[in-house]
Every structure is written in structure tokens, then in C-alpha cells.
Amino acid sequence: MIRFRDVSFAYGPSKVLDRVSFEVKPGEFVFLVGQTGSGKSTILKLIYMDFLPTSGTVMVGKYLSSQILQSDTPHLRRTLGIVFQDFRLLDDRSIYDNVAFALHVTGVKGNEIKKRVLRSLAEVGLSHQRNKMTAELSGGEQQRVVIARALVNNPHFLLADEPTGNLDPTTSREILQLLKDINTRGTAVIMATHNYELVRRVNERILQVREGKVYEVELRAG
């Protein structure tokens, strides 16, 4: 479970979040919506503890922001898959090697790496392109590689920060459907977006970030 309890966060004198409380349970799909600069990315960074609250507590599984040690942070992040808008792929490596990179860093053995990478690429529909370089792919395909990389550690939660922000409407819908499929297989998904038209396409839980607060809202699907 992810739980925010009375969480505030400020950049210097500028308060971004003000006594925010909410929970995300295992297996949920949650949209985190709001205007650019509203604090959506800050919430995600608080979840993977790149930021720590100014006050209040963030709980992610067994990890508490008030107690976590620097040496615990890599272990926390292995329970999370993180999808960035700007891809952050390694241009000098193949699709396969991009997905495998994190496993090499954490000391996973060769046969296990191959099994996990091929499974993750199959989940996003890119097994047949595993030997291509990232520059050979479309934007949508590159985002699929990023999602495969996020899945390779079998995370409990997938955090997607504006994963469709650089994509055309058709490709955006495909990426949303892919995230929905991943969620159906049991991984909880938190997707930050300012694209309300995309959010309206599915009936899922919506948390709106506005003026430093987080509100549960409903949008009519259609």
C-alpha cells in the first residue's frame, strides 16, 4: 500500500503540497490529474523518495519516509516501476540491453536476466524488435521500451509520469490501454497526466492535484 498522511512539501519558500492525505491500494489503477506545475510529479517523487516530505509521512509498503535510510532507497525502488515522459533510454544500446541494464546493476544472473527481459518485452509487444537500437523506434515504441524496463523487476506499483505527453492521440490511447492491461495482470498503476480527454476514456479512480491539495473526483467516461 502507498499512504500519504498529512504530507506537505515546499521548494524553499514555495509550498507545493499542503497536508495531503490519500491511499493507493495494491492492484488499483489511479489517475493523478492536474495542471502542469500542480504537484503531480512531486507526489511521484515522494513515492519513490527522491524527495522527502517537509512534514507528514509517506508510507510505501514497509518503508516510511520518516525512517528510511539512504541504503534502503534502492530496495524501495525495486518494488516500483518508474516511467518517465522523456524516456531516458541509452541511445548506444539495443532495446534488449536498455531493459536489461537495471538487472545487471543489481547483480541478477545471466539466465534470469534473459528470462525477465524477454518476458517484459513480450508484455509490451516488442519481443520481435529486441535487437534494434532505440533510434530506430517511433516515440510510442520507445515509450513501450521504457514501460518494459519499468516492469523487469516485477514491481508492485508502476508510476507513470505523463507517459503520453509527447505522443499523438492515437499512440496515447495505445499506451493507456497497455497500462490498463498491465494493471489487469495485477500491477497497481499510478498515472500522472494533464490530459483529461484521455482520462475520460476509462472509468478509474481519479485524484486531482489543485492548489496544494489532493481531491477525489469523478469524470464521466465517454
C-alpha positions as CSV (number, residue, x, y, z in Angstrom):
1,M,0.0,0.0,0.0
2,I,1.0,3.6,-0.6
3,R,-0.2,6.1,2.1
4,F,0.2,9.8,2.4
5,R,-0.6,11.2,5.8
6,D,-0.7,15.0,6.3
7,V,2.1,15.4,3.8
8,S,3.4,18.9,3.0
9,F,6.2,19.7,0.7
10,A,7.9,23.0,-0.2
11,Y,10.6,24.2,-2.6
12,G,12.2,26.8,-0.4
13,P,9.5,29.3,0.4
14,S,7.1,27.9,-2.2
15,K,4.7,25.3,-0.8
16,V,3.7,22.7,-3.4
17,L,1.6,20.3,-1.2
18,D,-0.3,21.2,1.9
19,R,-1.3,18.5,4.4
20,V,-2.2,15.9,1.7
21,S,-3.6,12.5,2.7
22,F,-4.6,9.6,0.5
23,E,-4.0,5.9,-0.1
24,V,-3.4,3.7,-3.1
25,K,-4.1,0.0,-2.5
26,P,-2.4,-2.9,-4.3
27,G,-3.9,-3.6,-7.7
28,E,-5.6,-0.2,-8.1
29,F,-5.4,2.0,-11.2
30,V,-5.3,5.7,-10.2
31,F,-5.1,8.8,-12.4
32,L,-3.2,11.7,-10.8
33,V,-4.5,14.7,-12.7
34,G,-3.9,18.4,-12.6
35,Q,-2.4,21.3,-14.5
36,T,1.3,21.4,-15.3
37,G,3.1,22.5,-12.2
38,S,0.3,21.5,-9.8
39,G,2.5,19.0,-8.0
40,K,1.8,15.7,-9.7
41,S,5.5,14.9,-10.4
42,T,6.3,15.9,-6.8
43,I,3.9,13.3,-5.5
44,L,5.5,10.6,-7.6
45,K,9.0,11.7,-6.4
46,L,7.7,11.5,-2.8
47,I,6.6,7.9,-3.5
48,Y,10.0,6.8,-4.7
49,M,11.6,9.0,-2.1
50,D,13.6,11.2,-4.4
51,F,12.0,13.9,-2.2
52,L,11.1,13.6,1.5
53,P,8.2,15.5,2.9
54,T,8.6,18.8,4.6
55,S,6.1,17.4,7.2
56,G,3.9,14.4,7.4
57,T,4.7,10.8,6.4
58,V,4.8,8.8,3.2
59,M,4.5,5.1,3.5
60,V,5.3,2.7,0.6
61,G,5.0,-0.9,1.6
62,K,7.2,-1.4,4.7
63,Y,9.1,1.9,4.1
64,L,8.4,5.1,5.9
65,S,9.7,8.5,4.8
66,S,10.4,9.4,8.4
67,Q,12.6,6.3,9.0
68,I,14.1,5.3,5.6
69,L,17.9,5.1,5.4
70,Q,19.8,6.1,2.3
71,S,20.9,2.4,2.0
72,D,17.2,1.4,1.9
73,T,16.3,3.6,-1.1
74,P,17.5,1.2,-3.8
75,H,15.5,-1.6,-2.2
76,L,12.3,0.5,-2.1
77,R,12.7,1.5,-5.7
78,R,13.0,-2.1,-6.8
79,T,9.4,-2.5,-5.6
80,L,8.4,0.3,-8.0
81,G,8.5,0.7,-11.8
82,I,9.0,4.3,-13.0
83,V,8.0,5.5,-16.4
84,F,9.3,9.0,-17.4
85,Q,7.9,11.2,-20.1
86,D,11.3,11.9,-21.6
87,F,12.2,8.1,-22.0
88,R,15.8,8.3,-20.6
89,L,16.9,5.5,-22.9
90,L,20.5,4.7,-23.7
91,D,21.0,5.5,-27.3
92,D,24.1,3.4,-27.8
93,R,22.4,0.2,-26.7
94,S,19.8,-2.1,-28.1
95,I,16.2,-2.4,-26.8
96,Y,17.2,-5.6,-25.1
97,D,20.2,-4.0,-23.4
98,N,18.2,-1.0,-22.3
99,V,15.7,-3.2,-20.5
100,A,18.5,-5.5,-19.1
101,F,20.6,-2.6,-17.8
102,A,19.0,-2.3,-14.4
103,L,19.2,-6.0,-13.8
104,H,23.0,-6.0,-14.5
105,V,23.4,-3.2,-12.0
106,T,21.6,-5.1,-9.2
107,G,23.6,-8.3,-9.9
108,V,20.9,-10.5,-11.4
109,K,22.5,-13.6,-13.1
110,G,22.6,-14.0,-16.9
111,N,19.9,-16.7,-17.4
112,E,17.5,-14.8,-15.1
113,I,18.2,-11.5,-16.9
114,K,17.3,-13.1,-20.3
115,K,14.1,-14.6,-18.9
116,R,12.9,-11.3,-17.3
117,V,13.8,-9.1,-20.2
118,L,12.1,-11.3,-22.8
119,R,9.0,-11.5,-20.6
120,S,8.9,-7.8,-20.2
121,L,9.3,-7.1,-23.9
122,A,6.6,-9.6,-24.7
123,E,4.2,-7.7,-22.3
124,V,4.7,-4.5,-24.3
125,G,4.6,-6.2,-27.7
126,L,8.3,-5.6,-28.6
127,S,9.9,-9.1,-28.5
128,H,10.4,-9.1,-32.3
129,Q,12.3,-5.8,-32.1
130,R,14.6,-6.6,-29.2
131,N,17.9,-6.2,-31.2
132,K,17.0,-2.8,-32.7
133,M,18.6,0.4,-31.4
134,T,16.3,3.0,-29.8
135,A,16.8,5.5,-32.6
136,E,15.1,3.1,-35.0
137,L,11.9,3.2,-33.0
138,S,8.9,5.6,-33.1
139,G,8.0,7.6,-30.0
140,G,5.3,5.2,-29.0
141,E,7.7,2.2,-29.3
142,Q,10.3,4.0,-27.2
143,Q,7.7,4.5,-24.5
144,R,6.9,0.8,-24.7
145,V,10.6,0.1,-24.0
146,V,10.5,2.4,-21.0
147,I,7.5,0.5,-19.7
148,A,9.2,-2.8,-20.3
149,R,12.2,-1.5,-18.4
150,A,9.9,-0.5,-15.5
151,L,8.3,-3.9,-15.4
152,V,11.5,-6.0,-15.4
153,N,11.8,-6.1,-11.6
154,N,8.2,-7.3,-11.2
155,P,7.2,-4.1,-9.3
156,H,4.2,-3.8,-7.0
157,F,3.4,-0.4,-8.3
158,L,4.0,1.2,-11.7
159,L,4.4,5.0,-11.6
160,A,3.9,6.7,-14.9
161,D,4.8,10.5,-15.1
162,E,3.0,12.0,-18.2
163,P,3.7,8.8,-20.2
164,T,1.7,10.1,-23.2
165,G,2.8,13.8,-23.0
166,N,5.0,13.6,-26.1
167,L,2.8,11.3,-28.1
168,D,0.0,11.8,-30.7
169,P,-3.6,11.0,-29.6
170,T,-3.8,7.5,-31.2
171,T,-0.5,6.4,-29.7
172,S,-1.5,7.9,-26.4
173,R,-4.6,5.7,-26.4
174,E,-2.5,2.7,-27.2
175,I,-0.1,3.4,-24.2
176,L,-3.1,3.9,-21.9
177,Q,-4.5,0.6,-23.0
178,L,-1.1,-1.1,-22.4
179,L,-1.1,0.3,-18.9
180,K,-4.6,-0.9,-18.3
181,D,-3.6,-4.4,-19.5
182,I,-0.6,-4.4,-17.1
183,N,-3.0,-3.3,-14.3
184,T,-5.3,-6.2,-15.2
185,R,-2.5,-8.6,-14.7
186,G,-2.1,-7.4,-11.1
187,T,0.3,-4.4,-11.0
188,A,-1.0,-1.3,-9.5
189,V,-0.7,1.8,-11.7
190,I,-0.5,5.5,-10.8
191,M,-0.6,7.6,-14.0
192,A,0.1,11.3,-13.7
193,T,-1.4,13.3,-16.6
194,H,-3.0,16.6,-17.5
195,N,-4.8,15.0,-20.5
196,Y,-8.4,14.9,-19.2
197,E,-9.7,13.6,-22.6
198,L,-7.6,10.5,-22.1
199,V,-8.8,10.1,-18.5
200,R,-12.4,10.3,-19.6
201,R,-12.0,7.2,-21.8
202,V,-11.9,4.8,-18.9
203,N,-13.7,4.5,-15.5
204,E,-10.9,4.5,-13.0
205,R,-10.2,6.3,-9.7
206,I,-9.1,9.9,-10.2
207,L,-7.1,12.1,-7.7
208,Q,-6.9,15.7,-8.7
209,V,-4.0,17.9,-7.5
210,R,-5.1,21.5,-7.1
211,E,-3.7,24.4,-5.1
212,G,-1.6,22.1,-3.0
213,K,-4.4,19.7,-2.1
214,V,-5.5,16.3,-3.5
215,Y,-9.2,15.7,-4.1
216,E,-11.0,12.5,-5.2
217,V,-13.1,13.5,-8.3
218,E,-15.3,11.9,-10.9
219,L,-15.2,12.5,-14.6
220,R,-17.8,11.0,-16.9
221,A,-16.3,8.4,-19.3
222,G,-17.0,8.8,-22.9
